[in-house]
Amino acid sequence: MWWRWDALTYSGFKVLAALYHLELAAIPCRPEGPDLQALQTLCQQRRVRAVYTMPTLHNPLGWVLNTGQRQALADLARQHDLLIIEDAAYARLVSHPPPPVVSYAPERTVYVTGFSKNIATGLRVGVVISPPRYRPEIERAIRATTWNTPTLISSLICAWIEDGTVARFETQKRQDARQRQQMAREVLCGLPVVSHPDSYFVWLPLGEESRADRLANALMERRISVSTAEPFCVSTTIPQALRIALGSVPFDSLRPALLSVRDAVEYEQYR
């Protein structure tokens, strides 16, 4: 049986799939989201077991699926009896997002989110919402891996949700992300940047003659770390592109770093 996910997707789930020997089938990516017609065709040709999706602030492409796409995905999952795993790690950074996919297909969607992206990286606490029939397996998996979360951290998060601290932090994070995205757009103007205004990363496709690994090594020599497409790629053909994280450096250091990225990209194009 196959698991379906986007041709470019979260690198951590790719590693998890390898650990559990899951067969993966990549679905082509379009600017507005995954090609659902390609998923339909795949389900007609093979036995697909599940769909892994990041409908709200996709990592690394930053798309947010509209309500029509979410409904279409839910309808397709019902038609072919697919489990949907909805990764909402970044979803709370988006202002007024569409309803999550779990609201369209609650009987077959496992919704996963946390607080490390929308609040602080040190808050390693997650939330899983699932249909009742999957809960015993999820509980066993938790006991076999993390066992549980520290009581202090869990209590802190619960209190922050109730007193509005989480909502306040999320507002601040969105404002910060937008400022960083605006700076990235200014510095990288003219380059084919792909991103969302509320995200903390950008995707930068490179020219045909450019090599992402060579660029990443050159930037590392300048003490600037970027990712190539390889960790995110499921298909056999790996695109030449960079994922640039915008939130891992102080704001005052971001512009010089982005200027170095631009210089390196332009040098690579004309070398």
C-alpha positions in Angstrom: 0.0 0.0 0.0 1.1 3.5 -0.8 1.1 6.8 1.1 0.6 9.9 -0.9 2.2 13.3 -0.2 3.4 16.3 -2.1 6.5 16.1 -4.3 8.0 18.7 -1.9 7.1 18.2 1.7 8.2 18.4 5.3 11.6 16.7 5.7 10.7 15.3 9.1 7.8 13.2 7.8 10.0 11.9 5.0 12.5 10.6 7.6 9.6 9.1 9.6 8.3 7.3 6.6 11.7 5.8 5.9 11.9 4.6 9.5 8.6 2.7 9.2 9.3 1.5 5.7 6.3 3.3 4.1 6.1 3.4 0.3 5.7 7.0 -0.8 4.1 8.3 -4.0 4.8 12.0 -4.8 2.0 14.2 -6.2 3.1 17.1 -8.4 3.0 20.6 -6.9 1.3 23.6 -8.5 1.7 27.2 -7.4 -1.7 27.0 -5.7 -1.3 23.6 -4.1 -1.0 19.9 -4.8 -2.4 18.5 -8.0 -5.6 16.8 -6.8 -6.4 15.4 -10.2 -3.0 13.6 -10.1 -4.0 12.2 -6.7 -7.3 11.0 -8.2 -5.5 9.2 -11.0 -3.0 7.6 -8.6 -5.8 6.3 -6.4 -7.5 4.8 -9.5 -4.2 3.0 -10.4 -2.9 1.9 -7.0 -4.0 1.1 -3.5 -3.3 4.3 -1.6 -3.6 4.1 2.2 -3.3 7.7 3.4 -2.6 11.3 2.5 -0.2 13.5 4.4 -0.9 17.2 3.8 0.0 20.6 5.0 -2.9 22.7 3.8 -2.2 25.8 5.9 1.3 27.3 5.4 2.9 24.4 3.5 6.6 23.8 4.3 8.6 24.6 2.2 6.3 26.2 -0.4 4.1 28.3 1.8 0.7 27.8 0.1 -2.6 27.9 1.9 -5.3 25.8 0.3 -8.7 27.5 -0.3 -12.0 26.0 0.9 -12.7 24.4 -2.5 -9.4 22.6 -2.4 -10.0 21.4 1.1 -13.5 20.1 0.3 -12.2 18.4 -2.8 -9.4 16.7 -0.8 -12.0 15.5 1.8 -14.3 14.2 -1.0 -11.5 12.4 -2.7 -10.5 10.8 0.6 -14.0 9.5 1.2 -14.3 8.2 -2.3 -11.1 6.1 -2.0 -11.2 5.5 1.8 -8.0 7.4 2.6 -6.8 8.4 6.0 -5.8 12.1 6.0 -2.9 13.3 8.2 -3.2 17.1 8.5 0.0 18.7 9.6 -0.9 22.1 11.1 2.4 23.0 12.7 2.5 26.4 11.0 -1.3 27.0 10.6 -1.7 29.3 13.6 0.7 31.8 12.0 -1.8 32.6 9.2 -4.3 35.3 9.8 -7.9 34.1 9.3 -7.1 30.8 7.6 -9.8 28.6 6.0 -11.3 25.9 8.3 -8.9 23.0 8.7 -9.3 19.9 6.6 -10.4 17.9 9.7 -13.6 20.0 9.7 -14.5 18.7 6.3 -13.7 15.0 7.0 -13.5 14.6 10.8 -14.2 10.8 10.6 -10.9 10.1 8.7 -8.6 13.0 9.6 -5.8 13.0 12.2 -5.0 16.6 12.9 -1.6 17.4 14.3 -0.3 20.7 15.6 1.9 22.2 18.4 3.3 25.3 19.9 7.0 25.4 18.8 6.3 27.3 15.5 3.6 29.7 16.6 5.0 30.5 20.1 8.6 29.4 20.8 10.8 26.5 19.7 11.4 25.4 23.3 7.7 24.5 23.8 7.9 20.9 22.6 4.3 20.1 23.2 1.9 18.8 20.6 -1.8 18.2 20.1 -3.4 15.4 18.2 -7.1 15.3 17.3 -8.2 12.1 15.8 -11.3 9.9 15.2 -11.9 7.6 18.2 -10.9 4.4 16.4 -7.3 5.7 16.0 -6.8 6.9 19.5 -5.6 3.6 21.1 -2.9 3.2 18.5 -1.8 6.9 18.9 -1.7 6.5 22.6 0.5 3.4 22.3 2.8 5.2 19.9 3.2 8.1 22.4 4.0 5.7 25.3 6.5 3.9 23.1 8.3 7.1 22.1 8.0 10.3 24.2 5.9 8.6 27.0 4.4 12.0 28.0 5.2 15.7 28.1 6.6 17.5 31.2 3.7 18.4 33.4 5.2 21.9 34.0 5.3 22.7 30.3 1.8 21.3 29.7 0.4 23.3 32.6 2.1 26.4 31.3 0.6 26.0 27.8 -2.9 25.4 29.1 -2.7 28.5 31.3 -1.4 30.6 28.4 -4.3 29.4 26.2 -6.9 30.3 28.8 -5.5 33.7 29.7 -4.9 34.8 26.1 -1.1 34.7 26.2 -0.9 32.3 23.3 -3.1 34.5 21.1 -1.0 37.5 22.0 2.2 35.7 21.1 0.8 34.5 17.8 -0.1 38.1 16.9 3.4 39.2 17.6 4.8 36.3 15.6 2.7 37.2 12.6 3.8 40.8 12.7 7.5 39.7 13.0 7.1 37.2 10.1 5.5 39.8 7.9 8.3 42.3 8.5 10.9 39.6 7.7 9.0 38.6 4.6 8.9 42.2 3.4 12.6 42.5 3.9 13.2 39.3 2.0 11.0 40.5 -0.9 12.9 43.8 -1.0 16.4 42.3 -0.9 15.6 39.4 -3.2 13.6 41.5 -5.6 13.8 40.1 -9.2 14.5 36.6 -8.0 11.7 34.0 -8.3 10.9 33.9 -4.5 8.0 31.6 -3.4 6.5 32.3 0.0 3.5 33.4 2.1 3.4 36.7 3.9 2.9 35.0 7.3 5.6 32.4 7.0 9.2 32.3 8.4 10.8 30.9 5.3 11.0 31.4 1.5 11.6 29.0 -1.3 14.0 30.2 -4.0 14.1 28.2 -7.3 17.5 28.5 -9.0 18.4 28.9 -12.7 19.2 25.9 -14.9 22.9 26.3 -14.6 22.9 26.8 -10.8 23.8 24.0 -8.3 22.0 24.3 -5.0 24.6 22.2 -3.1 27.4 24.4 -4.4 25.5 27.5 -3.3 24.8 26.1 0.1 28.4 25.3 0.7 29.5 28.7 -0.5 27.1 30.3 1.9 28.2 28.1 4.8 31.7 29.5 4.3 30.1 32.9 5.1 28.4 31.3 8.2 25.0 31.4 6.5 23.0 28.1 6.6 20.4 27.4 4.0 18.7 24.1 2.9 18.7 22.6 -0.6 15.6 20.8 -2.0 17.0 17.4 -1.3 15.6 16.9 2.3 12.1 18.0 1.1 12.0 16.1 -2.2 10.1 12.9 -2.6 10.3 12.6 -6.4 13.4 11.2 -8.2 14.2 14.5 -9.8 15.5 17.0 -7.2 14.9 20.6 -8.2 17.7 23.2 -7.8 16.3 25.4 -5.1 17.0 26.8 -1.7 14.9 27.0 1.4 15.8 30.1 3.4 14.7 30.4 7.1 14.0 34.0 8.1 13.4 33.6 11.8 16.6 32.0 13.0 18.7 35.2 13.1 18.1 38.6 14.9 16.2 41.0 12.8 19.2 43.4 12.4 21.3 40.5 11.0 18.7 39.4 8.4 19.3 42.0 5.7 23.1 41.4 5.5 22.5 37.7 5.4 19.9 38.0 2.6 22.3 40.3 0.7 24.9 37.6 0.9 22.4 35.1 -0.4 21.5 37.3 -3.3 25.2 37.9 -4.1 25.9 34.2 -4.1 22.9 33.3 -6.3 23.9 36.0 -8.8 27.5 34.8 -8.8 26.4 31.2 -9.4 24.2 32.3 -12.3 26.9 34.1 -14.1 30.0 32.1 -13.2 
